[in-house]
Amino acid sequence: MSVYIDHVGVTEHAPLELVQSLQYGEGAFETIRVDAKQGIEWCDAHWARWVEGVNYLGIDVESKVKMEDWIHAIEVLAMNLGFTSDWMIARPQGLITSEGDFRWWIQWSEGVKWQHPLHIGRVPTVPLPDEYKPASLKLNMMSYYRSAERLARSQGWDHPVLCTKDGMISESSRANLFWIKGAQIFTPSTKCIPLHGVVRSALIDWIHPQKDFEIVEVEAKFEDLLGADGVFLSNSLQHLVWVDAIEDHVFTKLTLFDDLTDRFKLAIPYTSITTI
């Protein structure tokens, strides 16, 4: 995995001081899909959330780096390293070093599509309350997600389902949750402290004016997932992904989901980059 480090440029590995700062959770990050033909997806939304995350850590980030610097860094990575798949992952990190300095860098790696059948299941891990980690931000406080993933894998599942301490569905460790019942599409409300995913927000905004879909943000129990016609996940890398099974409950893929996916893809905003 190669990286672009603020004023240093492209290098094969991140310096140890930056890695150590990440390990202590003193950073904010984004995970961005960069399409080989069309460019950076949802760049404005990722930038806005990253700025909010770094500001939360006490750094006036926009006095130190601009979105144009992000875009330039991604262009340099693309020109130097190229695309080894149809899309790549750009992962900007902003962190505070042990000396109290602000540094930023972007990792560049190959995009990998999740495989089917996709199997998820409930684990006892609960998401952190807002007072410990605002759900609107992607901060380097991810150990509970990794714990949830280990528990899921121990059961033979690909991804976990996390519920709040009150038993309400919240999210998965790498994606937001949605489920379909008739023509209605449901997702956990922000009261259930899911990560405010970029694609989650974009999908909700896109569905609202549609005449043949309805989006509903709810507080719901795990059993509501099992009673759905279908379930899918969303994140910035995979877009929308059908869930084939939740524990022992198998779902048959709906044509409504395929229609939703095809139409939503047309609404993705791209920021073009120069790669030659």
Residue pairs with C-beta under 8 A, 6 or more apart in sequence:
1 107
1 108
1 109
2 10
2 11
2 12
2 77
2 80
2 81
2 107
2 108
3 10
3 11
3 12
3 13
3 14
3 105
3 106
3 107
3 108
4 10
4 11
4 73
4 74
4 76
4 77
4 105
4 106
4 108
5 11
5 14
5 15
5 18
5 103
5 104
5 105
6 65
6 103
6 104
6 105
9 76
10 76
10 77
10 80
10 81
14 105
14 107
17 97
17 98
18 93
18 95
18 97
18 103
18 105
20 98
21 27
21 95
21 96
21 97
21 98
21 103
22 93
22 95
22 140
25 139
25 140
25 141
26 57
26 95
26 96
26 140
27 57
27 93
27 94
27 95
27 96
27 139
27 140
28 50
28 53
28 54
28 56
28 57
28 93
28 94
28 95
28 137
28 138
28 139
28 140
29 50
29 53
29 91
29 92
29 93
29 94
29 138
29 139
29 140
30 46
30 47
30 49
30 50
30 91
30 92
30 138
30 236
31 89
31 91
31 138
31 235
31 236
31 237
32 40
32 41
32 42
32 43
32 46
32 89
32 90
32 91
32 92
32 236
33 40
33 41
33 87
33 88
33 89
33 111
33 236
33 237
34 40
34 41
34 74
34 78
34 87
34 88
34 89
34 90
34 273
35 41
35 86
35 87
35 270
36 83
36 85
36 86
36 87
36 88
38 270
38 272
39 270
39 271
39 272
39 273
40 71
40 74
40 90
40 270
40 271
40 273
41 236
41 268
41 269
41 270
42 198
42 199
42 202
42 236
42 268
42 269
43 67
43 70
43 71
43 269
43 270
43 271
44 67
44 269
44 271
45 198
45 201
45 202
46 92
46 198
46 236
47 67
47 70
49 136
49 137
49 138
49 196
49 198
50 61
50 92
50 94
50 138
51 61
51 62
52 136
52 137
53 94
53 137
53 138
53 139
54 61
54 94
54 102
55 61
56 134
56 137
56 139
57 94
57 96
57 139
58 96
59 94
59 96
59 102
61 94
61 102
61 104
64 102
64 104
65 94
65 104
70 92
70 106
71 271
71 273
73 92
73 106
74 90
74 106
74 108
74 273
75 273
75 274
75 275
77 90
77 106
77 108
78 88
78 108
78 273
78 275
79 274
79 275
79 276
81 108
82 275
83 275
84 110
85 110
85 111
85 112
86 111
87 111
88 108
88 109
88 110
88 111
89 107
89 108
89 109
89 110
89 111
89 237
90 106
90 107
90 108
91 106
91 107
91 108
91 109
92 104
92 105
92 106
93 104
93 105
93 106
93 107
93 140
94 102
94 103
94 104
95 102
95 103
95 104
95 140
96 102
97 103
111 237
113 238
114 158
114 238
114 241
116 242
116 244
117 244
117 245
118 158
118 159
118 233
118 241
118 242
118 243
118 244
118 245
119 156
119 157
119 158
119 243
119 244
119 245
119 246
120 152
120 157
120 158
120 159
120 160
120 161
120 172
120 231
120 233
120 243
120 245
120 246
120 247
121 152
121 155
121 157
121 160
121 161
121 246
121 247
122 160
122 161
122 163
122 222
122 247
123 148
123 151
123 152
123 155
123 160
123 161
123 162
124 151
125 144
125 145
125 147
125 148
125 151
125 160
125 162
126 144
126 162
126 163
126 164
126 165
126 170
127 135
127 144
127 162
127 164
127 170
127 171
127 193
127 194
128 141
128 144
128 193
129 193
130 193
132 141
133 139
133 141
135 190
135 193
135 194
135 195
135 196
136 196
137 196
138 195
145 173
145 174
146 173
148 160
148 162
148 173
149 159
149 160
149 173
149 174
151 160
152 158
152 159
152 160
152 173
157 247
159 172
159 173
159 174
159 175
159 233
160 172
160 173
161 169
161 172
161 177
161 222
161 225
161 246
162 170
162 171
162 172
162 173
163 169
163 170
163 222
164 170
164 192
164 193
167 221
167 222
168 188
168 191
168 192
168 219
168 220
168 221
169 177
169 188
169 192
169 220
169 221
169 222
169 224
169 225
170 177
170 188
170 192
170 193
170 194
171 177
171 188
171 192
171 194
171 195
172 233
174 235
175 197
175 233
175 234
175 235
175 238
175 241
176 187
176 188
176 194
176 195
176 197
176 199
176 200
176 233
176 234
176 235
177 187
177 188
177 194
177 225
177 231
177 233
178 185
178 186
178 187
178 203
178 231
178 232
178 233
178 234
178 240
179 185
179 186
179 187
179 224
179 225
179 228
179 229
179 230
179 231
179 232
180 186
180 228
180 229
180 230
180 231
180 232
180 254
180 256
180 257
181 227
181 228
181 229
182 229
183 212
183 213
183 214
183 256
184 213
184 214
184 215
184 216
185 207
185 213
185 214
185 215
185 216
185 260
186 215
186 216
186 217
186 218
186 220
186 224
186 228
187 194
187 200
187 204
187 215
187 216
187 217
187 218
188 194
188 217
188 218
188 219
188 220
189 217
189 218
189 219
190 196
190 217
191 219
192 219
194 200
197 234
197 235
197 236
198 236
199 234
199 235
199 236
199 239
199 240
200 234
202 267
202 268
203 215
203 234
203 240
203 264
204 215
204 217
206 264
206 267
207 213
207 214
207 215
208 215
213 260
218 224
225 231
225 246
226 246
226 249
228 251
229 251
229 254
230 242
230 243
230 251
230 252
230 253
230 254
230 256
230 257
231 242
231 243
231 246
231 251
232 240
232 241
232 242
232 243
232 257
233 240
233 241
233 243
234 240
234 241
239 261
239 264
239 265
239 268
240 257
240 260
240 261
240 264
242 251
242 253
242 257
243 251
244 250
244 251
244 253
245 251
